[in-house]
Amino acid sequence: MAAKVFKTIEEQLDILKSKGLTIEDYDSAKEVLLRENYFFLNGYRSPFLVTGSKRFIDGSTFEELHSLFKFDRYFRNIIFKNLLIVENNYKSIFSYVLSKKYGYKEKDYLNVDNFDRNKEKSRQINDLIRKLKRQIRINGYQHAATSHYINNYGYIPLWVGVKVLSFGLMGELFTILKQEDKEEIASYYTNIDSESLGDYLAILSNYRNLCAHEDILYNHETQKAISDTKFHAELDIPKVDDEYIYGKHDIFALIIILKHMLTYSDFKMMMNEIDYEIDWLSSKLKSIDVQKVLYRMGFPDNYKQISYLS
């Protein structure tokens, strides 16, 4: 395989032109590549390529490619801020349930007896408790609220400690809870059973990390598929071989999860913002239809209806 060597901005543009991409404003394109990185921008080329080829569809422009790049950035920012809302809500509910039942000091709420006593999980439980203690110890003095409790009380209650615990770790903790505690936490959400909530938390953590690192979002798919929900049926999503073709492990699956876990008003606001960005992208695309992008996102034609379902 040939080595990947450094290319100047001019050479990068020549490569894109040689593959059939039209560059209408050369100076603007140079500025974009300098600021945004050829490698990252080129990651958005797939909707503009001839099927089975590395050549661009006739009429595809650099400006369209950059527009899809910017759309994904705007879309990612919308998703990320709502993931943070979900994260905060989950941490609040989790800490409320466990603190009410097991106490507010670390020695109380981190007692191994508070968790699933299945012998197969004993190693996982001990490992996660060690990780918890380590995150609290390392991060506790870096946040005003937790350092206040350490300095003044000598302990950090769970409802404060969750501030310095990662969402990924908090999701893992859910998997080792006693079944009755899982069910109580799930009961604070609408139409989510404890098994589905466990799956959702793992998927949400995956997307949170992706957003935080500014990876490509719009066409991302997860290995884990979500279970069928009433929203799949109410939107009349088509099936192939008895499997829904949208909303299982694509971005629309994430939208369905957020529908379950955000308040009605927060979800409605999020979808309004997404609709605005989709309309903006549609106005920028000439060589392809925006529907081609929505297909890669897993959005059904009637995706807007999900905002009004309860």
LINHU-V57749 format. One record per residue. N is the residue number from 1. SS is DSSP state (helix for helix, strand for strand, loop for the rest). PHI is phi in whole degrees, -180 to 180 (999 if undefined). OMEGA is omega in whole degrees, 0 to 359 (NA if undefined). Layout:
n=N ss=SS phi=PHI omega=OMEGA
n=N ss=SS phi=PHI omega=OMEGA
This chain:
n=1 ss=loop phi=999 omega=183
n=2 ss=loop phi=-67 omega=180
n=3 ss=loop phi=-69 omega=175
n=4 ss=loop phi=-89 omega=184
n=5 ss=loop phi=-106 omega=180
n=6 ss=loop phi=-61 omega=176
n=7 ss=loop phi=-125 omega=175
n=8 ss=loop phi=-70 omega=178
n=9 ss=helix phi=-57 omega=180
n=10 ss=helix phi=-62 omega=178
n=11 ss=helix phi=-67 omega=178
n=12 ss=helix phi=-63 omega=178
n=13 ss=helix phi=-64 omega=178
n=14 ss=helix phi=-62 omega=178
n=15 ss=helix phi=-63 omega=180
n=16 ss=helix phi=-63 omega=178
n=17 ss=helix phi=-64 omega=181
n=18 ss=helix phi=-67 omega=179
n=19 ss=loop phi=-97 omega=172
n=20 ss=loop phi=99 omega=180
n=21 ss=loop phi=-83 omega=178
n=22 ss=strand phi=-84 omega=179
n=23 ss=loop phi=-116 omega=187
n=24 ss=loop phi=-82 omega=181
n=25 ss=loop phi=-125 omega=187
n=26 ss=helix phi=-63 omega=181
n=27 ss=helix phi=-65 omega=179
n=28 ss=helix phi=-64 omega=180
n=29 ss=helix phi=-63 omega=178
n=30 ss=helix phi=-62 omega=180
n=31 ss=helix phi=-64 omega=179
n=32 ss=helix phi=-62 omega=181
n=33 ss=helix phi=-64 omega=179
n=34 ss=helix phi=-65 omega=185
n=35 ss=helix phi=-86 omega=189
n=36 ss=helix phi=-106 omega=177
n=37 ss=loop phi=88 omega=181
n=38 ss=helix phi=-54 omega=184
n=39 ss=helix phi=-60 omega=182
n=40 ss=helix phi=-70 omega=180
n=41 ss=helix phi=-64 omega=182
n=42 ss=helix phi=-65 omega=178
n=43 ss=loop phi=-67 omega=182
n=44 ss=loop phi=-101 omega=188
n=45 ss=loop phi=-77 omega=192
n=46 ss=helix phi=-55 omega=180
n=47 ss=helix phi=-66 omega=184
n=48 ss=helix phi=-98 omega=182
n=49 ss=strand phi=-93 omega=171
n=50 ss=loop phi=-63 omega=183
n=51 ss=loop phi=-54 omega=179
n=52 ss=loop phi=75 omega=183
n=53 ss=loop phi=-134 omega=175
n=54 ss=loop phi=-100 omega=179
n=55 ss=loop phi=-95 omega=180
n=56 ss=strand phi=-77 omega=174
n=57 ss=loop phi=-61 omega=178
n=58 ss=loop phi=-54 omega=178
n=59 ss=loop phi=93 omega=177
n=60 ss=loop phi=-64 omega=183
n=61 ss=strand phi=-121 omega=175
n=62 ss=helix phi=-59 omega=181
n=63 ss=helix phi=-63 omega=177
n=64 ss=helix phi=-67 omega=178
n=65 ss=helix phi=-59 omega=179
n=66 ss=helix phi=-67 omega=179
n=67 ss=helix phi=-65 omega=177
n=68 ss=helix phi=-65 omega=176
n=69 ss=helix phi=-57 omega=181
n=70 ss=helix phi=-69 omega=177
n=71 ss=helix phi=-57 omega=181
n=72 ss=helix phi=-64 omega=177
n=73 ss=helix phi=-65 omega=180
n=74 ss=helix phi=-64 omega=180
n=75 ss=helix phi=-62 omega=180
n=76 ss=helix phi=-61 omega=179
n=77 ss=helix phi=-64 omega=177
n=78 ss=helix phi=-64 omega=181
n=79 ss=helix phi=-63 omega=185
n=80 ss=helix phi=-62 omega=182
n=81 ss=helix phi=-65 omega=178
n=82 ss=helix phi=-79 omega=172
n=83 ss=helix phi=-63 omega=178
n=84 ss=helix phi=-67 omega=175
n=85 ss=helix phi=-64 omega=180
n=86 ss=helix phi=-61 omega=179
n=87 ss=helix phi=-59 omega=181
n=88 ss=helix phi=-63 omega=179
n=89 ss=helix phi=-61 omega=181
n=90 ss=helix phi=-63 omega=180
n=91 ss=helix phi=-61 omega=179
n=92 ss=helix phi=-65 omega=180
n=93 ss=helix phi=-65 omega=180
n=94 ss=helix phi=-58 omega=183
n=95 ss=helix phi=-68 omega=178
n=96 ss=helix phi=-63 omega=183
n=97 ss=helix phi=-64 omega=183
n=98 ss=helix phi=-74 omega=180
n=99 ss=helix phi=-67 omega=180
n=100 ss=helix phi=-62 omega=186
n=101 ss=helix phi=-91 omega=190
n=102 ss=helix phi=-117 omega=179
n=103 ss=loop phi=111 omega=190
n=104 ss=loop phi=-113 omega=177
n=105 ss=loop phi=-99 omega=183
n=106 ss=helix phi=-53 omega=182
n=107 ss=helix phi=-64 omega=179
n=108 ss=helix phi=-88 omega=186
n=109 ss=helix phi=-80 omega=176
n=110 ss=loop phi=-105 omega=176
n=111 ss=loop phi=-69 omega=183
n=112 ss=helix phi=-59 omega=181
n=113 ss=helix phi=-71 omega=179
n=114 ss=helix phi=-79 omega=188
n=115 ss=strand phi=-111 omega=180
n=116 ss=loop phi=-52 omega=184
n=117 ss=loop phi=-91 omega=174
n=118 ss=loop phi=-59 omega=184
n=119 ss=helix phi=-58 omega=181
n=120 ss=helix phi=-67 omega=182
n=121 ss=helix phi=-103 omega=185
n=122 ss=helix phi=-60 omega=180
n=123 ss=helix phi=-67 omega=179
n=124 ss=helix phi=-63 omega=180
n=125 ss=helix phi=-62 omega=180
n=126 ss=helix phi=-62 omega=180
n=127 ss=helix phi=-66 omega=181
n=128 ss=helix phi=-69 omega=177
n=129 ss=helix phi=-64 omega=176
n=130 ss=helix phi=-62 omega=178
n=131 ss=helix phi=-63 omega=178
n=132 ss=helix phi=-60 omega=181
n=133 ss=helix phi=-61 omega=181
n=134 ss=helix phi=-67 omega=179
n=135 ss=helix phi=-64 omega=179
n=136 ss=helix phi=-65 omega=182
n=137 ss=helix phi=-67 omega=183
n=138 ss=helix phi=-74 omega=186
n=139 ss=helix phi=-92 omega=187
n=140 ss=helix phi=-59 omega=182
n=141 ss=helix phi=-85 omega=182
n=142 ss=helix phi=-95 omega=180
n=143 ss=loop phi=-127 omega=187
n=144 ss=helix phi=-59 omega=184
n=145 ss=helix phi=-66 omega=182
n=146 ss=helix phi=-70 omega=179
n=147 ss=helix phi=-65 omega=177
n=148 ss=helix phi=-60 omega=180
n=149 ss=helix phi=-68 omega=178
n=150 ss=helix phi=-61 omega=185
n=151 ss=helix phi=-73 omega=186
n=152 ss=helix phi=-102 omega=183
n=153 ss=helix phi=-122 omega=179
n=154 ss=loop phi=83 omega=177
n=155 ss=loop phi=-152 omega=178
n=156 ss=loop phi=-121 omega=176
n=157 ss=loop phi=-64 omega=186
n=158 ss=helix phi=-60 omega=182
n=159 ss=helix phi=-67 omega=173
n=160 ss=helix phi=-97 omega=183
n=161 ss=helix phi=-61 omega=182
n=162 ss=helix phi=-62 omega=180
n=163 ss=helix phi=-62 omega=184
n=164 ss=helix phi=-108 omega=178
n=165 ss=loop phi=-103 omega=182
n=166 ss=loop phi=-69 omega=178
n=167 ss=helix phi=-63 omega=179
n=168 ss=helix phi=-60 omega=179
n=169 ss=helix phi=-66 omega=179
n=170 ss=helix phi=-64 omega=176
n=171 ss=helix phi=-69 omega=177
n=172 ss=helix phi=-63 omega=180
n=173 ss=helix phi=-59 omega=180
n=174 ss=helix phi=-59 omega=185
n=175 ss=helix phi=-70 omega=182
n=176 ss=loop phi=-107 omega=178
n=177 ss=strand phi=-71 omega=171
n=178 ss=loop phi=-64 omega=185
n=179 ss=helix phi=-57 omega=181
n=180 ss=helix phi=-66 omega=178
n=181 ss=helix phi=-74 omega=175
n=182 ss=helix phi=-59 omega=184
n=183 ss=helix phi=-67 omega=179
n=184 ss=helix phi=-67 omega=178
n=185 ss=helix phi=-62 omega=180
n=186 ss=helix phi=-63 omega=184
n=187 ss=helix phi=-66 omega=180
n=188 ss=loop phi=-81 omega=176
n=189 ss=loop phi=-106 omega=182
n=190 ss=loop phi=-92 omega=174
n=191 ss=loop phi=59 omega=175
n=192 ss=loop phi=-124 omega=173
n=193 ss=loop phi=-87 omega=187
n=194 ss=helix phi=-64 omega=180
n=195 ss=helix phi=-67 omega=178
n=196 ss=helix phi=-65 omega=180
n=197 ss=helix phi=-62 omega=177
n=198 ss=helix phi=-60 omega=178
n=199 ss=helix phi=-66 omega=182
n=200 ss=helix phi=-61 omega=182
n=201 ss=helix phi=-63 omega=178
n=202 ss=helix phi=-65 omega=180
n=203 ss=helix phi=-69 omega=179
n=204 ss=helix phi=-62 omega=178
n=205 ss=helix phi=-63 omega=178
n=206 ss=helix phi=-60 omega=181
n=207 ss=helix phi=-70 omega=179
n=208 ss=helix phi=-62 omega=180
n=209 ss=helix phi=-65 omega=179
n=210 ss=helix phi=-62 omega=180
n=211 ss=helix phi=-65 omega=183
n=212 ss=helix phi=-63 omega=181
n=213 ss=loop phi=-99 omega=177
n=214 ss=loop phi=56 omega=173
n=215 ss=loop phi=-79 omega=178
n=216 ss=loop phi=-63 omega=185
n=217 ss=loop phi=-107 omega=197
n=218 ss=loop phi=-57 omega=182
n=219 ss=loop phi=-114 omega=181
n=220 ss=loop phi=-71 omega=176
n=221 ss=loop phi=-127 omega=179
n=222 ss=loop phi=-97 omega=177
n=223 ss=loop phi=-68 omega=181
n=224 ss=loop phi=-84 omega=176
n=225 ss=loop phi=-96 omega=177
n=226 ss=loop phi=-82 omega=177
n=227 ss=loop phi=-70 omega=176
n=228 ss=loop phi=-61 omega=179
n=229 ss=loop phi=-123 omega=178
n=230 ss=helix phi=-66 omega=180
n=231 ss=helix phi=-69 omega=174
n=232 ss=helix phi=-59 omega=182
n=233 ss=helix phi=-71 omega=184
n=234 ss=helix phi=-68 omega=176
n=235 ss=loop phi=-86 omega=179
n=236 ss=loop phi=54 omega=180
n=237 ss=loop phi=-66 omega=182
n=238 ss=loop phi=-63 omega=178
n=239 ss=strand phi=-122 omega=170
n=240 ss=strand phi=-130 omega=184
n=241 ss=loop phi=54 omega=177
n=242 ss=loop phi=65 omega=179
n=243 ss=strand phi=-122 omega=178
n=244 ss=strand phi=-61 omega=184
n=245 ss=loop phi=-87 omega=177
n=246 ss=loop phi=-127 omega=171
n=247 ss=loop phi=78 omega=180
n=248 ss=loop phi=-112 omega=177
n=249 ss=loop phi=-139 omega=179
n=250 ss=loop phi=-108 omega=181
n=251 ss=helix phi=-64 omega=179
n=252 ss=helix phi=-68 omega=173
n=253 ss=helix phi=-62 omega=176
n=254 ss=helix phi=-64 omega=178
n=255 ss=helix phi=-61 omega=179
n=256 ss=helix phi=-64 omega=177
n=257 ss=helix phi=-61 omega=180
n=258 ss=helix phi=-66 omega=176
n=259 ss=helix phi=-61 omega=179
n=260 ss=helix phi=-71 omega=195
n=261 ss=helix phi=-107 omega=174
n=262 ss=loop phi=-90 omega=172
n=263 ss=loop phi=-69 omega=181
n=264 ss=helix phi=-57 omega=183
n=265 ss=helix phi=-69 omega=178
n=266 ss=helix phi=-64 omega=180
n=267 ss=helix phi=-66 omega=180
n=268 ss=helix phi=-60 omega=179
n=269 ss=helix phi=-63 omega=179
n=270 ss=helix phi=-60 omega=182
n=271 ss=helix phi=-68 omega=175
n=272 ss=helix phi=-62 omega=179
n=273 ss=helix phi=-67 omega=178
n=274 ss=helix phi=-65 omega=179
n=275 ss=helix phi=-59 omega=179
n=276 ss=helix phi=-61 omega=181
n=277 ss=helix phi=-70 omega=177
n=278 ss=helix phi=-65 omega=178
n=279 ss=helix phi=-63 omega=178
n=280 ss=helix phi=-61 omega=180
n=281 ss=helix phi=-62 omega=181
n=282 ss=helix phi=-58 omega=181
n=283 ss=helix phi=-71 omega=183
n=284 ss=helix phi=-95 omega=184
n=285 ss=loop phi=-90 omega=179
n=286 ss=loop phi=-122 omega=185
n=287 ss=loop phi=-81 omega=177
n=288 ss=loop phi=-133 omega=177
n=289 ss=loop phi=-92 omega=180
n=290 ss=helix phi=-60 omega=180
n=291 ss=helix phi=-61 omega=179
n=292 ss=helix phi=-65 omega=177
n=293 ss=helix phi=-72 omega=180
n=294 ss=helix phi=-62 omega=177
n=295 ss=helix phi=-61 omega=179
n=296 ss=helix phi=-69 omega=177
n=297 ss=helix phi=-84 omega=183
n=298 ss=loop phi=81 omega=181
n=299 ss=loop phi=-82 omega=174
n=300 ss=loop phi=-69 omega=182
n=301 ss=loop phi=-57 omega=184
n=302 ss=loop phi=-100 omega=186
n=303 ss=helix phi=-56 omega=183
n=304 ss=helix phi=-63 omega=183
n=305 ss=helix phi=-64 omega=183
n=306 ss=helix phi=-62 omega=179
n=307 ss=helix phi=-63 omega=187
n=308 ss=helix phi=-104 omega=178
n=309 ss=loop phi=-83 omega=181
n=310 ss=loop phi=-121 omega=NA
